[in-house]
C-alpha cells in the first residue's frame, strides 16, 4: 500500500469505509459524517469513483447528514465484473439503498451517469426516494461525440461481436502506469476546468501505486456505453413521471465528459414537483468547481423537500 500523501484544501477522507456484497459483486462504500445523522446518498458518474466527492460530501455532512457514496462496479475499490450495464448498476444501487435503510425513502444526489441512473431508478421505485438531485446528468436527445455507443437502438450481431472482441482483447489488460503528475495530466484532458492540484489529489485517492508507477483503479475492459441497448431519451422521458421533489442542475460550459444538454431540451420534461437551475460559467464537474455554492443549493432544496414530508 502506498504511503504517498497529497492534500487538497477542503478535501476530507471518509470517516468510514467498508465493503458491501451486491449479489456477488463487492462494492466499496464510503461515508462522511456521524452515523446517527439522517442518510443522504451520493452517486458518482461514469469513469469516476466516490472519492471524487471528497470536497463536496464534507459540506453536506457538516450540515447534519450521514453522507454515503459507493464505487460502482469496475470503478475505484469495487470489484471488477463480467457485466457492465445500466441494469447492473441499478441492481447495485438497490443493494446499497437496502443496506442504508430499506424502510424509509432517502434523498439522493447523482452526478452525470449517476444522475441518469437515479432518474431511471426513481421512476421504477418511487417509494425509495424522498428527493432526487441531478447534477448535470440529464441526458440530451442530441448525439454527443463521446457517447455514440449510448445511442444504440438494437444489439445487432456485429455490435455484440464487437463487444465480445473488446472483452477478449482486454481480458488481461492493465492500465498504463505513470507518475502522479502524468496521471493527473491524462485526467486533465477530460477534466480541463479542474486544477492540477485537485487532479494530483485525485490520483492518490483514485489510483494505486505499483513498482512501475500509478494506475487508475478502473477496470480496463470498461468502455462508454456498457453492454446492452440504452438511449438518453429513455431517461428524459421518465422525468415527468417523478412524483418526489426533483432538482436538476445544468451547466453552460461544454466538456468531453458532459452530456451537452441545453435547458430548452429539458424544461418541457421537468416534473410538477421539480425545478431546473442553470449554473453559468461552470462545467460538467460543477460540484468540484463550486462545491460550496452547489452544496448550499442542494441543502436548501433537500431541507425544504424533507420538511414538506415530515
FENTA-V60497 format. One record per residue. N is the residue number from 1. RES is the residue in one letter. PHI is phi in whole degrees, 0 to 359 (999 if undefined). NEAR is the number of other C-alpha atoms within 8 Angstrom. Layout:
n = <N N>
res = <RES RES>
phi = <PHI PHI>
near = <NEAR NEAR>
This chain:
n = <1 2 3 4 5 6 7 8 9 10 11 12 13 14 15 16 17 18 19 20 21 22 23 24 25 26 27 28 29 30 31 32 33 34 35 36 37 38 39 40 41 42 43 44 45 46 47 48 49 50 51 52 53 54 55 56 57 58 59 60 61 62 63 64 65 66 67 68 69 70 71 72 73 74 75 76 77 78 79 80 81 82 83 84 85 86 87 88 89 90 91 92 93 94 95 96 97 98 99 100 101 102 103 104 105 106 107 108 109 110 111 112 113 114 115 116 117 118 119 120 121 122 123 124 125 126 127 128 129 130 131 132 133 134 135 136 137 138 139 140 141 142 143 144 145 146 147 148 149 150 151 152 153 154 155 156 157 158 159 160 161 162 163 164 165 166 167 168 169 170 171 172 173 174 175 176 177 178 179 180 181 182 183 184 185 186 187 188 189 190 191 192 193 194 195 196 197 198 199 200 201 202 203 204 205 206 207 208 209 210 211 212 213 214 215 216 217 218 219 220 221 222 223 224 225 226 227 228 229 230 231 232 233 234 235 236 237 238 239 240 241 242 243 244 245 246 247 248 249 250 251 252 253 254 255 256 257 258 259 260 261 262 263 264 265 266 267 268 269 270 271 272 273 274 275 276 277 278 279 280 281 282 283 284 285 286 287 288 289 290 291 292 293 294 295 296 297 298 299 300 301 302 303 304 305 306 307 308 309 310>
res = <X X X X X X X X X X X X X X X X X X X X X X X X X X X X X X X X X X X X X X X X X X X X X X X X X X X X X X X X X X X X X X X X X X X X X X X X X X X X X X X X X X X X X X X X X X X X X X X X X X X X X X X X X X X X X X X X X X X X X X X X X X X X X X X X X X X X X X X X X X X X X X X X X X X X X X X X X X X X X X X X X X X X X X X X X X X X X X X X X X X X X X X X X X X X X X X X X X X X X X X X X X X X X X X X X X X X X X X X X X X X X X X X X X X X X X X X X X X X X X X X X X X X X X X X X X X X X X X X X X X X X X X X X X X X X X X X X X X X X X X X X X X X X X X X X X X X X X X X X X X X X X X X X X X X X X>
phi = <999 287 255 296 235 231 254 214 303 90 282 231 294 306 290 220 222 206 248 228 275 243 53 98 256 279 251 273 249 232 229 245 94 281 298 274 283 297 284 220 257 245 235 278 271 295 65 247 197 298 289 292 265 299 262 282 301 299 293 288 295 296 273 104 244 271 264 237 228 220 279 294 310 83 247 53 264 280 296 284 220 281 232 231 198 301 296 296 295 294 297 297 298 297 298 292 299 297 294 290 189 278 260 246 292 236 279 227 240 236 253 55 304 299 292 296 301 289 300 294 289 294 291 280 227 299 291 273 236 267 195 231 246 243 263 46 232 264 295 261 284 282 298 235 309 269 237 302 292 287 271 296 252 219 271 291 304 294 289 298 298 296 294 294 298 297 299 295 288 250 301 244 287 231 291 294 281 185 283 303 296 291 294 297 294 296 296 298 291 255 237 294 266 266 288 298 299 295 296 291 299 297 299 294 265 239 229 238 258 239 299 260 132 264 226 297 276 219 305 293 280 286 212 300 106 67 232 128 288 202 236 305 294 295 289 300 292 279 306 300 274 288 266 278 305 228 238 254 240 244 237 255 263 283 222 301 276 277 275 72 285 257 306 293 281 257 310 293 257 297 291 303 266 237 212 239 242 247 261 289 74 244 258 302 266 298 287 266 296 227 299 292 299 289 298 299 297 293 296 296 297 293 300 295 294 289 297 291 256 276>
near = <4 5 4 5 5 7 6 8 4 6 9 7 6 9 8 7 9 7 8 9 9 11 4 5 11 11 15 14 12 14 12 14 13 9 5 5 9 7 11 12 11 12 13 18 12 7 6 9 13 14 9 10 8 13 12 12 10 12 11 12 13 8 7 10 13 15 14 12 12 14 15 13 14 14 15 15 9 13 10 9 8 4 6 12 10 9 6 9 12 10 9 11 8 8 10 11 9 8 7 7 9 9 4 6 10 12 13 14 13 19 14 17 11 13 19 15 12 11 12 10 10 13 11 6 8 11 7 10 13 14 13 16 14 16 15 14 15 15 12 14 7 5 8 8 6 7 10 10 7 11 11 10 7 5 9 6 6 6 8 9 8 8 9 8 8 9 9 7 8 9 7 5 8 5 8 5 9 11 8 10 8 8 15 13 10 8 9 12 7 9 11 7 7 10 6 9 7 9 13 13 11 12 13 12 7 11 12 11 10 7 4 7 9 14 13 11 10 10 8 8 9 9 5 8 11 9 8 7 10 11 10 11 9 8 13 12 8 11 12 9 7 13 8 10 11 13 12 13 12 14 14 11 9 9 11 8 8 10 11 9 11 9 8 6 9 12 8 6 9 11 12 6 9 10 9 10 8 9 9 7 7 11 12 12 8 12 10 11 10 8 12 8 7 10 12 8 8 9 10 8 9 10 8 8 11 10 7 6 6 4>
